[in-house]
Amino acid sequence: MESARIVGALARMLARISPEPEDFGLIALMELTAARFPARLDASGRPVLLEDQDRRRWDQAAIRRGRAALARAAGSGRGLGAYGLQASIAECHAVAHSVAETDTGSGSSSSAKPSAGWPVPVVELNRAVAVAMASGPVDGLELVEAIAARGELAGSHLLAAARGEMLTRLGRRDDARSALRQSVALCGNAAERAVLQRKVDELS
């Protein structure tokens, strides 16, 4: 938490010195991400999935600051960069009362692409997840498979986890279990690995 506050302060200083849109995109992403910190762990220190988090514990002041910074980034007319695009997805979650009410289809998160010079696979994966939430797992999985076909994020557990989630929603349990097992094998964080393993066990 302390390191996040320090990085946020540095980003705000940078934005004052050189107010580029992507500087505000970075601020927005950090604020909107940090807003969820109070609800991300349970009493035993285990990660709590987004859909299970108590949104009443989210930091509303951080959400307001993040949304204001995102508006500055979007208002430049130059397109959102990698940070801004991820922040727009985070904003959709931040303003919704539940996962079911998350309106990823109305904003830039489901339709926008990174501005020129930002072909970032992780951003594309975030967009695929947003598309899956807005349009359904078929459309999201198509984008995930395109990332995989290019060989991008091959060593990341995030791609396999996203694929597993979408396959689960499609009822393809065997394929989903295989993808989630791959994600477990690739994940280097013990707490995240335990969450992914529980998902595998639920499909067994």
Backbone as ProteinMPNN parsed JSONL, in Angstrom:
{"seq_chain_A": "MESARIVGALARMLARISPEPEDFGLIALMELTAARFPARLDASGRPVLLEDQDRRRWDQAAIRRGRAALARAAGSGRGLGAYGLQASIAECHAVAHSVAETDTGSGSSSSAKPSAGWPVPVVELNRAVAVAMASGPVDGLELVEAIAARGELAGSHLLAAARGEMLTRLGRRDDARSALRQSVALCGNAAERAVLQRKVDELS", "coords_chain_A": {"N_chain_A": [[0.824, -1.198, 0.0], [1.905, 1.263, 0.83], [3.996, 1.552, -1.01], [2.485, 1.802, -3.332], [1.255, 4.261, -2.908], [3.476, 5.922, -2.978], [4.407, 5.568, -5.612], [2.167, 6.54, -6.942], [2.224, 9.227, -6.135], [4.593, 10.045, -7.385], [3.852, 9.709, -10.057], [1.871, 11.673, -10.277], [3.422, 13.94, -9.896], [4.982, 13.814, -12.21], [3.003, 14.213, -14.118], [2.375, 16.862, -13.628], [4.713, 18.112, -14.398], [5.103, 17.297, -17.056], [2.45, 17.222, -18.74], [1.277, 14.851, -20.247], [-1.155, 12.864, -22.034], [-0.952, 10.09, -21.469], [0.338, 10.051, -19.058], [-1.653, 10.85, -17.307], [-3.313, 8.708, -17.785], [-1.851, 6.662, -16.568], [-1.917, 7.504, -13.904], [-4.675, 7.299, -13.47], [-5.049, 4.524, -13.784], [-3.542, 3.501, -11.633], [-4.86, 4.656, -9.403], [-7.481, 3.633, -9.644], [-6.993, 0.937, -9.484], [-5.747, 0.72, -6.979], [-7.881, 1.429, -5.405], [-9.315, -0.849, -4.915], [-7.83, -2.32, -3.159], [-8.417, -2.517, -0.288], [-10.298, -4.581, -0.19], [-9.254, -6.835, -1.3], [-8.052, -8.978, -0.037], [-8.824, -11.67, 2.222], [-9.619, -12.286, 5.718], [-7.655, -14.078, 6.374], [-5.629, -13.501, 4.71], [-5.826, -14.438, 2.152], [-6.296, -14.182, -1.42], [-9.142, -12.446, -2.688], [-11.52, -12.975, -5.102], [-12.591, -10.773, -7.742], [-15.396, -10.82, -8.221], [-16.306, -11.618, -5.772], [-15.658, -9.715, -3.942], [-16.22, -7.317, -1.317], [-17.701, -4.593, -2.215], [-18.331, -2.325, -0.852], [-16.168, -1.735, 0.626], [-14.345, -0.632, -1.043], [-12.209, 2.083, -1.971], [-13.631, 5.036, -2.266], [-12.774, 7.668, -2.67], [-10.358, 7.324, -4.012], [-11.348, 6.191, -6.326], [-12.779, 8.36, -7.397], [-10.658, 10.136, -7.895], [-9.239, 8.629, -9.764], [-11.08, 8.43, -11.89], [-11.286, 11.086, -12.621], [-8.688, 11.596, -13.531], [-8.622, 9.829, -15.683], [-10.521, 10.997, -17.335], [-9.143, 13.301, -18.043], [-7.105, 12.158, -19.571], [-8.56, 10.967, -21.664], [-9.701, 13.187, -22.774], [-7.88, 14.41, -24.393], [-7.973, 13.896, -27.07], [-6.229, 12.355, -28.492], [-6.318, 9.673, -28.371], [-6.371, 6.758, -26.257], [-3.632, 5.496, -24.416], [-1.714, 2.571, -23.462], [-1.902, 2.469, -20.625], [-4.116, 4.119, -20.17], [-6.155, 2.735, -21.497], [-6.327, 0.364, -20.001], [-7.091, 1.532, -17.627], [-9.625, 2.455, -18.307], [-11.047, 0.109, -18.436], [-10.832, -0.704, -15.782], [-12.32, 1.339, -14.637], [-14.928, 0.734, -15.436], [-15.498, -1.447, -13.786], [-15.22, -0.199, -11.325], [-17.364, 1.557, -11.013], [-19.587, 0.011, -10.972], [-22.155, -1.821, -9.214], [-22.023, -4.517, -8.897], [-20.617, -7.53, -10.358], [-22.397, -8.47, -12.271], [-23.687, -6.147, -12.983], [-21.794, -4.71, -14.3], [-21.005, -2.555, -16.8], [-19.444, -3.056, -19.388], [-19.793, -2.718, -22.026], [-20.596, -0.198, -22.829], [-18.666, 1.748, -22.676], [-15.289, 2.821, -23.487], [-13.836, 0.584, -23.048], [-14.522, -1.898, -24.226], [-14.451, -1.482, -26.945], [-12.397, 0.237, -27.718], [-9.067, 0.643, -28.974], [-5.521, 0.414, -28.273], [-3.711, 3.477, -28.672], [-1.647, 4.524, -31.464], [1.474, 2.891, -31.53], [1.286, 1.38, -29.247], [1.165, -1.584, -29.089], [0.406, -3.666, -27.024], [0.437, -6.773, -25.564], [-0.713, -7.512, -23.038], [-2.543, -5.489, -22.608], [-4.262, -5.995, -24.722], [-5.213, -8.448, -23.871], [-6.618, -7.693, -21.564], [-8.603, -6.224, -22.808], [-9.868, -8.272, -24.209], [-11.015, -9.7, -22.108], [-12.819, -7.778, -21.197], [-14.477, -7.603, -23.437], [-15.535, -10.175, -23.417], [-17.12, -10.021, -21.144], [-18.93, -8.083, -21.927], [-19.999, -8.862, -24.424], [-20.099, -11.593, -24.401], [-18.669, -14.913, -23.846], [-17.836, -16.166, -26.219], [-17.007, -14.213, -28.117], [-14.991, -13.008, -26.605], [-13.226, -15.149, -26.221], [-12.373, -15.593, -28.803], [-10.689, -13.401, -29.262], [-8.75, -13.919, -27.329], [-7.683, -16.33, -28.284], [-6.537, -15.381, -30.61], [-4.436, -13.83, -29.633], [-2.926, -15.861, -28.438], [-2.3, -17.365, -30.71], [-0.437, -15.805, -31.949], [1.698, -16.244, -30.415], [2.132, -14.699, -28.211], [2.45, -13.774, -24.79], [2.94, -16.361, -24.02], [4.31, -17.505, -21.882], [2.939, -16.619, -19.718], [0.734, -16.843, -16.96], [-1.621, -15.516, -17.034], [-2.883, -15.417, -19.55], [-3.625, -18.109, -19.974], [-5.305, -18.405, -17.771], [-7.385, -16.59, -18.321], [-8.363, -17.749, -20.652], [-9.213, -20.203, -19.617], [-11.3, -19.341, -17.908], [-13.157, -18.333, -19.747], [-13.723, -20.592, -21.287], [-14.888, -22.135, -19.322], [-17.263, -20.729, -18.879], [-18.447, -21.273, -21.27], [-19.119, -23.867, -20.988], [-17.329, -25.824, -21.657], [-15.87, -27.96, -20.116], [-13.68, -29.802, -19.919], [-11.712, -28.678, -21.595], [-11.483, -26.238, -20.322], [-10.526, -27.004, -17.795], [-8.011, -27.992, -18.536], [-6.765, -25.64, -19.488], [-6.76, -24.069, -17.156], [-5.191, -25.632, -15.488], [-2.769, -25.341, -16.798], [-2.386, -22.643, -16.304], [-2.046, -22.688, -13.527], [0.386, -24.062, -13.397], [2.093, -22.198, -14.53], [1.929, -19.979, -12.921], [3.579, -17.901, -10.649], [3.031, -16.934, -8.162], [2.139, -17.859, -4.974], [-0.312, -17.463, -3.588], [-2.09, -16.636, -5.623], [-1.899, -18.898, -7.182], [-3.139, -20.789, -5.589], [-5.791, -19.924, -5.69], [-6.351, -20.339, -8.396], [-6.023, -23.106, -8.493], [-8.175, -23.941, -6.96], [-10.212, -23.36, -8.703], [-9.68, -25.236, -10.686], [-10.169, -27.566, -9.225], [-12.892, -27.283, -8.775], [-13.902, -27.913, -11.233], [-13.452, -30.556, -11.486]], "CA_chain_A": [[0.0, 0.0, 0.0], [2.785, 2.422, 0.916], [4.693, 1.684, -2.296], [1.515, 2.288, -4.31], [1.068, 5.691, -2.667], [4.683, 6.603, -3.437], [4.392, 5.564, -7.077], [1.107, 7.452, -7.35], [2.707, 10.596, -5.948], [5.569, 10.305, -8.439], [3.124, 9.856, -11.323], [1.221, 12.98, -10.273], [4.479, 14.927, -10.113], [5.325, 13.743, -13.623], [1.91, 14.818, -14.885], [2.462, 18.319, -13.49], [5.883, 18.573, -15.158], [4.864, 17.023, -18.476], [1.073, 16.706, -18.715], [0.908, 14.036, -21.404], [-2.349, 12.056, -21.755], [-0.662, 8.784, -20.887], [0.668, 10.25, -17.649], [-2.937, 10.817, -16.594], [-3.785, 7.331, -17.885], [-1.146, 5.901, -15.537], [-2.493, 7.899, -12.61], [-6.016, 6.71, -13.393], [-4.932, 3.078, -13.576], [-3.068, 3.241, -10.268], [-5.893, 5.025, -8.437], [-8.617, 2.718, -9.749], [-6.531, -0.365, -9.004], [-5.522, 0.827, -5.536], [-9.174, 1.571, -4.728], [-9.831, -2.179, -4.553], [-6.922, -2.977, -2.215], [-8.985, -2.891, 1.015], [-11.181, -5.747, -0.275], [-8.638, -7.874, -2.132], [-7.619, -10.111, 0.779], [-9.727, -11.987, 3.321], [-9.012, -12.168, 7.049], [-6.488, -14.962, 6.435], [-4.645, -13.045, 3.745], [-6.021, -15.091, 0.855], [-6.892, -13.288, -2.415], [-10.582, -12.513, -2.905], [-11.808, -12.686, -6.496], [-13.341, -9.537, -7.955], [-16.84, -11.016, -8.078], [-16.622, -11.91, -4.373], [-15.202, -8.632, -3.071], [-17.207, -6.423, -0.718], [-17.452, -3.318, -2.89], [-18.485, -1.236, 0.107], [-14.845, -1.461, 1.191], [-13.506, 0.049, -2.024], [-11.884, 3.465, -1.635], [-14.369, 5.893, -3.196], [-11.967, 8.848, -2.992], [-9.413, 6.895, -5.04], [-12.123, 6.013, -7.561], [-13.051, 9.695, -7.946], [-9.41, 10.668, -8.444], [-8.926, 7.856, -10.952], [-11.991, 8.796, -12.972], [-10.925, 12.437, -13.058], [-7.463, 11.474, -14.318], [-8.969, 9.167, -16.946], [-11.2, 11.996, -18.16], [-8.084, 14.154, -18.601], [-6.414, 11.388, -20.615], [-9.465, 10.77, -22.8], [-10.052, 14.477, -23.345], [-6.798, 14.962, -25.224], [-8.269, 13.677, -28.476], [-5.12, 11.64, -29.114], [-6.482, 8.248, -28.137], [-5.84, 6.25, -24.998], [-2.483, 4.609, -24.484], [-1.869, 1.298, -22.767], [-2.38, 2.689, -19.265], [-5.459, 4.67, -20.231], [-7.107, 1.693, -21.885], [-6.532, -0.497, -18.838], [-7.84, 2.315, -16.638], [-11.026, 2.522, -18.719], [-11.643, -1.165, -18.027], [-10.937, -0.653, -14.323], [-13.404, 2.265, -14.303], [-16.201, 0.021, -15.592], [-15.701, -2.236, -12.568], [-15.261, 0.67, -10.151], [-18.64, 2.258, -10.877], [-20.68, -0.966, -10.936], [-22.47, -2.341, -7.88], [-21.722, -5.942, -8.901], [-20.093, -7.999, -11.637], [-23.518, -8.566, -13.211], [-24.073, -4.805, -13.408], [-20.658, -4.042, -14.924], [-21.378, -2.203, -18.171], [-18.23, -2.907, -20.183], [-20.108, -2.507, -23.437], [-20.968, 1.167, -23.164], [-17.52, 2.646, -22.685], [-14.201, 2.551, -24.421], [-13.107, -0.627, -22.7], [-14.791, -3.03, -25.097], [-14.287, -1.155, -28.354], [-11.199, 1.018, -28.018], [-7.782, -0.018, -29.146], [-4.449, 1.297, -27.875], [-3.297, 4.412, -29.689], [-0.485, 4.076, -32.235], [2.699, 2.699, -30.762], [1.033, 0.629, -28.027], [0.686, -2.96, -29.33], [0.778, -4.347, -25.785], [-0.382, -7.982, -25.423], [-1.487, -7.526, -21.796], [-3.684, -4.598, -22.83], [-5.181, -6.725, -25.588], [-5.859, -9.472, -23.051], [-7.613, -6.994, -20.753], [-9.72, -5.888, -23.691], [-10.581, -9.52, -24.483], [-11.834, -9.992, -20.927], [-13.927, -6.821, -21.211], [-15.379, -8.007, -24.515], [-16.231, -11.373, -22.946], [-18.136, -9.602, -20.185], [-19.93, -7.269, -22.599], [-20.622, -9.535, -25.578], [-20.17, -13.029, -24.187], [-17.381, -15.595, -23.883], [-17.426, -16.555, -27.575], [-16.243, -13.105, -28.688], [-13.772, -12.832, -25.824], [-12.317, -16.271, -26.488], [-11.793, -15.381, -30.14], [-9.578, -12.471, -29.099], [-7.711, -14.623, -26.568], [-7.048, -17.298, -29.172], [-5.709, -14.627, -31.549], [-3.211, -13.492, -28.905], [-2.179, -17.11, -28.284], [-1.814, -17.795, -32.023], [0.745, -15.002, -32.268], [2.775, -16.646, -29.511], [2.321, -13.677, -27.193], [2.078, -14.165, -23.431], [3.007, -17.821, -23.925], [4.802, -17.903, -20.571], [2.168, -15.937, -18.679], [-0.435, -17.574, -16.48], [-2.817, -14.703, -17.233], [-3.556, -15.823, -20.786], [-4.244, -19.41, -19.735], [-6.395, -18.22, -16.809], [-8.498, -15.962, -19.033], [-8.916, -18.765, -21.558], [-9.934, -21.158, -18.783], [-12.542, -18.73, -17.437], [-14.105, -18.238, -20.858], [-14.128, -21.95, -21.629], [-15.81, -22.554, -18.263], [-18.545, -20.09, -19.148], [-19.007, -21.919, -22.451], [-19.466, -25.238, -20.648], [-16.315, -26.748, -22.165], [-15.197, -28.212, -18.847], [-12.383, -30.461, -20.091], [-10.78, -27.681, -22.127], [-11.282, -25.234, -19.273], [-9.664, -27.601, -16.776], [-6.659, -28.045, -19.095], [-6.223, -24.286, -19.522], [-6.524, -23.617, -15.791], [-4.019, -26.358, -14.989], [-1.607, -24.673, -17.376], [-2.229, -21.395, -15.573], [-1.467, -23.043, -12.223], [1.788, -24.432, -13.604], [2.861, -21.017, -14.919], [1.801, -18.916, -11.926], [4.667, -17.882, -9.679], [2.558, -16.419, -6.886], [1.492, -18.97, -4.266], [-1.703, -17.146, -3.273], [-2.85, -16.692, -6.877], [-1.904, -20.295, -7.62], [-4.153, -21.489, -4.792], [-7.104, -19.546, -6.235], [-6.506, -21.032, -9.676], [-6.171, -24.534, -8.225], [-9.551, -24.151, -6.517], [-11.04, -23.365, -9.9], [-9.468, -26.54, -11.313], [-10.858, -28.562, -8.403], [-14.337, -27.138, -8.965], [-14.253, -28.502, -12.515], [-13.123, -31.982, -11.452]], "C_chain_A": [[0.861, 1.251, 0.0], [3.512, 2.645, -0.399], [3.755, 2.214, -3.371], [1.298, 3.781, -4.154], [2.269, 6.483, -3.175], [4.705, 6.693, -4.955], [3.328, 6.52, -7.597], [1.533, 8.899, -7.232], [3.713, 10.969, -7.03], [4.885, 10.515, -9.785], [2.434, 11.207, -11.398], [2.23, 14.099, -10.462], [4.866, 14.98, -11.584], [4.258, 14.422, -14.47], [1.938, 16.335, -14.78], [3.607, 18.877, -14.322], [5.638, 18.442, -16.655], [3.488, 16.392, -18.621], [0.659, 15.993, -19.994], [-0.307, 13.175, -21.052], [-2.036, 10.741, -21.057], [-0.192, 8.887, -19.441], [-0.602, 10.204, -16.807], [-3.563, 9.425, -16.674], [-3.15, 6.456, -16.824], [-1.697, 6.221, -14.157], [-3.861, 7.25, -12.415], [-5.944, 5.22, -13.09], [-4.51, 2.763, -12.149], [-4.148, 3.55, -9.235], [-7.043, 4.009, -8.45], [-8.254, 1.308, -9.291], [-6.371, -0.352, -7.488], [-6.838, 0.92, -4.767], [-9.712, 0.229, -4.249], [-8.977, -2.881, -3.498], [-7.579, -3.376, -0.897], [-9.824, -4.166, 0.99], [-10.535, -6.935, -0.975], [-8.154, -9.091, -1.356], [-8.644, -10.377, 1.87], [-8.967, -11.918, 4.639], [-7.765, -13.035, 7.198], [-5.413, -14.576, 5.433], [-4.741, -13.708, 2.39], [-6.673, -14.125, -0.128], [-8.4, -13.525, -2.536], [-10.847, -12.114, -4.354], [-12.702, -11.457, -6.616], [-14.826, -9.718, -7.696], [-17.258, -11.266, -6.629], [-16.245, -10.779, -3.421], [-16.372, -7.808, -2.54], [-16.93, -5.016, -1.251], [-17.679, -2.119, -1.967], [-17.147, -0.849, 0.716], [-13.919, -0.764, 0.193], [-13.371, 1.529, -1.658], [-12.539, 4.407, -2.655], [-13.598, 7.15, -3.576], [-10.96, 8.515, -4.094], [-10.126, 6.704, -6.38], [-12.403, 7.366, -8.203], [-11.798, 10.293, -8.571], [-9.044, 9.953, -9.744], [-9.796, 8.236, -12.135], [-11.668, 10.182, -13.517], [-9.672, 12.399, -13.937], [-7.738, 10.83, -15.671], [-9.673, 10.139, -17.887], [-10.188, 12.947, -18.795], [-7.38, 13.441, -19.751], [-7.283, 11.269, -21.864], [-9.778, 12.074, -23.509], [-8.999, 15.078, -24.255], [-7.093, 14.842, -26.712], [-7.197, 12.899, -29.214], [-5.225, 10.129, -28.923], [-5.86, 7.83, -26.819], [-4.633, 5.366, -25.258], [-2.748, 3.343, -23.683], [-2.426, 1.482, -21.356], [-3.82, 3.195, -19.263], [-6.497, 3.633, -20.58], [-7.381, 0.75, -20.723], [-7.333, 0.226, -17.756], [-9.312, 2.389, -17.001], [-11.76, 1.234, -18.367], [-11.853, -1.186, -16.512], [-12.08, 0.258, -13.894], [-14.755, 1.57, -14.404], [-16.518, -0.8, -14.352], [-15.946, -1.327, -11.366], [-16.631, 1.303, -9.936], [-19.835, 1.304, -10.797], [-20.899, -1.476, -9.514], [-22.173, -3.832, -7.764], [-21.145, -6.316, -10.254], [-21.204, -8.034, -12.685], [-23.914, -7.207, -13.77], [-22.936, -4.055, -14.084], [-20.928, -3.823, -16.399], [-20.13, -1.964, -18.998], [-18.537, -2.626, -21.642], [-20.363, -1.064, -23.808], [-19.782, 2.099, -23.293], [-16.464, 2.226, -23.671], [-13.545, 1.213, -24.18], [-13.316, -1.762, -23.678], [-14.515, -2.747, -26.558], [-12.998, -0.447, -28.689], [-9.99, 0.132, -28.207], [-6.702, 0.937, -28.669], [-4.086, 2.238, -29.017], [-2.018, 3.932, -30.346], [0.742, 3.966, -31.357], [2.51, 1.879, -29.508], [0.48, -0.763, -28.314], [1.046, -3.859, -28.157], [-0.126, -5.561, -25.575], [-1.235, -7.999, -24.158], [-2.706, -6.623, -21.925], [-4.722, -5.293, -23.696], [-5.913, -7.818, -24.806], [-6.928, -8.845, -22.159], [-8.84, -6.645, -21.589], [-10.539, -7.145, -23.997], [-11.499, -9.891, -23.325], [-13.047, -9.06, -20.882], [-14.954, -7.187, -22.276], [-16.186, -9.227, -24.087], [-17.354, -11.013, -21.985], [-19.267, -8.867, -20.886], [-20.719, -8.054, -23.638], [-20.758, -11.036, -25.405], [-18.829, -13.703, -24.405], [-16.925, -16.001, -25.278], [-16.552, -15.468, -28.191], [-14.935, -12.894, -27.933], [-12.753, -13.911, -26.109], [-11.654, -16.128, -27.852], [-10.582, -14.452, -30.06], [-8.419, -13.127, -28.342], [-6.955, -15.604, -27.459], [-6.146, -16.591, -30.188], [-4.391, -14.225, -30.896], [-2.317, -14.725, -28.792], [-1.565, -17.543, -29.609], [-0.569, -17.021, -32.438], [1.921, -15.349, -31.358], [3.041, -15.643, -28.411], [1.776, -14.161, -25.851], [2.128, -15.669, -23.217], [3.463, -18.287, -22.544], [4.049, -17.272, -19.42], [0.965, -16.769, -18.262], [-1.733, -16.816, -16.765], [-3.601, -15.12, -18.468], [-4.3, -17.138, -20.582], [-5.424, -19.285, -18.776], [-7.617, -17.61, -17.489], [-9.173, -16.965, -19.96], [-9.744, -19.786, -20.771], [-11.27, -20.623, -18.297], [-13.588, -18.707, -18.549], [-14.61, -19.615, -21.285], [-15.095, -22.508, -20.582], [-17.194, -21.996, -18.512], [-19.246, -20.717, -20.356], [-19.406, -23.373, -22.187], [-18.484, -26.267, -21.163], [-15.379, -27.115, -21.009], [-13.812, -28.847, -19.015], [-11.334, -29.475, -20.6], [-10.461, -26.622, -21.075], [-10.338, -25.753, -18.208], [-8.213, -27.65, -17.255], [-6.006, -26.668, -19.091], [-5.888, -23.79, -18.12], [-5.351, -24.363, -15.155], [-2.736, -25.753, -15.535], [-1.326, -23.371, -16.643], [-1.609, -21.631, -14.2], [0.03, -23.32, -12.36], [2.663, -23.209, -13.892], [2.887, -19.94, -13.843], [2.907, -19.002, -10.874], [4.268, -17.396, -8.305], [1.732, -17.489, -6.178], [0.014, -18.696, -3.99], [-2.575, -17.206, -4.527], [-2.97, -18.136, -7.363], [-2.973, -21.091, -6.867], [-5.557, -21.179, -5.304], [-7.361, -20.296, -7.532], [-6.72, -22.535, -9.472], [-7.585, -24.847, -7.746], [-10.502, -24.185, -7.703], [-10.916, -24.689, -10.645], [-10.26, -27.611, -10.551], [-12.373, -28.501, -8.585], [-14.809, -27.757, -10.271], [-14.02, -30.015, -12.538], [-14.327, -32.822, -11.034]], "O_chain_A": [[0.588, 2.196, -0.741], [3.637, 3.78, -0.86], [4.174, 2.989, -4.231], [1.169, 4.497, -5.147], [2.116, 7.571, -3.731], [4.984, 7.751, -5.521], [3.553, 7.23, -8.578], [1.247, 9.711, -8.111], [3.687, 12.09, -7.539], [5.28, 11.384, -10.562], [2.407, 11.83, -12.459], [1.933, 15.1, -11.115], [5.057, 16.06, -12.142], [4.575, 15.125, -15.43], [1.568, 17.028, -15.727], [3.503, 19.967, -14.885], [5.928, 19.358, -17.425], [3.364, 15.167, -18.627], [-0.202, 16.471, -20.733], [-0.474, 12.794, -19.893], [-2.766, 10.322, -20.159], [-0.307, 7.926, -18.681], [-0.628, 9.601, -15.735], [-4.259, 9.002, -15.752], [-3.817, 5.603, -16.238], [-1.918, 5.325, -13.342], [-4.168, 6.724, -11.345], [-6.683, 4.712, -12.247], [-5.061, 1.858, -11.523], [-4.333, 2.784, -8.289], [-7.517, 3.582, -7.397], [-9.099, 0.577, -8.774], [-6.797, -1.278, -6.797], [-6.902, 0.531, -3.601], [-10.478, 0.172, -3.287], [-9.367, -3.934, -2.994], [-7.329, -4.48, -0.415], [-10.043, -4.775, 2.037], [-11.201, -7.941, -1.219], [-7.874, -10.13, -1.953], [-9.263, -9.449, 2.39], [-7.798, -11.533, 4.666], [-6.915, -12.763, 8.046], [-4.394, -15.258, 5.322], [-3.842, -13.564, 1.561], [-7.519, -13.325, 0.272], [-8.867, -14.663, -2.492], [-10.443, -11.034, -4.785], [-13.47, -11.141, -5.708], [-15.454, -8.888, -7.039], [-18.436, -11.14, -6.295], [-16.488, -10.877, -2.218], [-17.381, -7.626, -3.222], [-16.019, -4.336, -0.778], [-17.254, -1.009, -2.286], [-17.006, 0.245, 1.262], [-12.82, -0.351, 0.56], [-14.291, 2.139, -1.112], [-12.05, 4.551, -3.775], [-13.749, 7.651, -4.691], [-10.733, 9.318, -4.998], [-9.575, 7.016, -7.436], [-12.281, 7.51, -9.419], [-11.859, 10.886, -9.648], [-8.598, 10.581, -10.704], [-9.306, 8.353, -13.258], [-11.764, 10.425, -14.72], [-9.601, 13.083, -14.959], [-7.164, 11.229, -16.685], [-9.447, 10.109, -19.097], [-10.35, 13.353, -19.946], [-7.093, 14.048, -20.783], [-6.802, 11.448, -22.983], [-10.084, 12.081, -24.702], [-9.209, 16.147, -24.827], [-6.541, 15.584, -27.524], [-7.247, 12.79, -30.44], [-4.306, 9.393, -29.283], [-4.933, 8.473, -26.326], [-4.618, 4.581, -26.207], [-3.88, 3.081, -23.277], [-3.315, 0.742, -20.937], [-4.641, 2.756, -18.458], [-7.598, 3.639, -20.029], [-8.528, 0.377, -20.48], [-8.146, -0.381, -17.059], [-10.167, 2.387, -16.115], [-12.947, 1.256, -18.04], [-12.895, -1.619, -16.02], [-12.744, -0.016, -12.893], [-15.63, 1.782, -13.564], [-17.667, -0.85, -13.912], [-16.766, -1.633, -10.5], [-17.02, 1.559, -8.797], [-20.965, 1.74, -10.58], [-19.965, -1.554, -8.716], [-22.08, -4.359, -6.656], [-21.176, -5.517, -11.19], [-20.986, -7.674, -13.842], [-24.415, -7.113, -14.89], [-23.09, -2.879, -14.413], [-21.064, -4.778, -17.163], [-19.781, -0.819, -19.285], [-17.628, -2.327, -22.417], [-20.35, -0.727, -24.992], [-19.877, 3.134, -23.951], [-16.692, 1.404, -24.559], [-12.773, 0.745, -25.016], [-12.385, -2.523, -23.942], [-14.359, -3.683, -27.343], [-12.539, -0.514, -29.829], [-9.907, -0.974, -27.673], [-6.921, 2.148, -28.652], [-4.143, 1.856, -30.186], [-1.366, 3.022, -29.834], [1.016, 4.844, -30.539], [3.467, 1.685, -28.759], [-0.596, -1.093, -27.816], [1.908, -4.728, -28.289], [-1.337, -5.4, -25.421], [-2.377, -8.458, -24.2], [-3.778, -6.946, -21.414], [-5.922, -5.193, -23.438], [-7.091, -8.08, -25.051], [-8.018, -9.398, -22.012], [-9.974, -6.761, -21.125], [-11.768, -7.088, -24.039], [-12.625, -10.342, -23.535], [-14.159, -9.488, -20.571], [-16.159, -7.093, -22.042], [-17.384, -9.308, -24.36], [-18.419, -11.631, -22.009], [-20.429, -8.998, -20.5], [-21.941, -7.936, -23.729], [-21.458, -11.688, -26.181], [-17.949, -13.148, -25.063], [-15.725, -16.166, -25.499], [-15.482, -15.758, -28.726], [-13.896, -12.633, -28.54], [-11.559, -13.634, -26.226], [-10.495, -16.504, -28.024], [-9.568, -14.692, -30.714], [-7.253, -12.916, -28.675], [-5.729, -15.695, -27.393], [-5.112, -17.131, -30.583], [-3.342, -14.275, -31.537], [-1.11, -14.651, -29.02], [-0.436, -18.035, -29.637], [0.258, -17.53, -33.195], [3.014, -14.806, -31.517], [4.07, -15.722, -27.74], [0.769, -14.867, -25.793], [1.443, -16.199, -22.342], [3.047, -19.35, -22.084], [4.472, -17.376, -18.268], [0.264, -17.33, -19.103], [-2.816, -17.402, -16.741], [-4.831, -15.173, -18.443], [-5.462, -17.269, -20.968], [-6.431, -19.974, -18.939], [-8.744, -18.052, -17.268], [-10.4, -17.023, -20.042], [-10.829, -20.181, -21.196], [-12.262, -21.352, -18.273], [-14.757, -19.022, -18.323], [-15.787, -19.779, -21.604], [-16.01, -23.261, -20.914], [-18.19, -22.707, -18.373], [-20.473, -20.697, -20.455], [-19.965, -24.034, -23.063], [-18.766, -27.464, -21.118], [-14.245, -26.64, -20.938], [-12.872, -28.464, -18.32], [-10.209, -29.44, -20.102], [-9.323, -26.171, -20.954], [-9.446, -25.032, -17.761], [-7.292, -27.384, -16.483], [-4.835, -26.534, -18.735], [-4.85, -23.16, -17.915], [-4.6, -23.784, -14.37], [-1.735, -25.659, -14.825], [-0.171, -23.031, -16.388], [-0.751, -20.865, -13.761], [0.834, -22.87, -11.544], [3.841, -23.191, -13.536], [3.769, -19.08, -13.848], [3.133, -20.058, -10.284], [5.072, -17.438, -7.374], [0.739, -17.97, -6.722], [-0.822, -19.588, -4.139], [-3.672, -17.763, -4.495], [-4.007, -18.542, -7.888], [-3.629, -21.96, -7.441], [-6.413, -22.062, -5.349], [-8.451, -20.824, -7.747], [-7.503, -23.159, -10.189], [-8.137, -25.895, -8.082], [-11.475, -24.94, -7.712], [-11.9, -25.211, -11.17], [-10.932, -28.449, -11.153], [-13.055, -29.525, -8.554], [-15.985, -28.092, -10.408], [-14.361, -30.677, -13.518], [-14.227, -34.046, -10.953]]}, "name": "protein", "num_of_chains": 1, "seq": "MESARIVGALARMLARISPEPEDFGLIALMELTAARFPARLDASGRPVLLEDQDRRRWDQAAIRRGRAALARAAGSGRGLGAYGLQASIAECHAVAHSVAETDTGSGSSSSAKPSAGWPVPVVELNRAVAVAMASGPVDGLELVEAIAARGELAGSHLLAAARGEMLTRLGRRDDARSALRQSVALCGNAAERAVLQRKVDELS"}
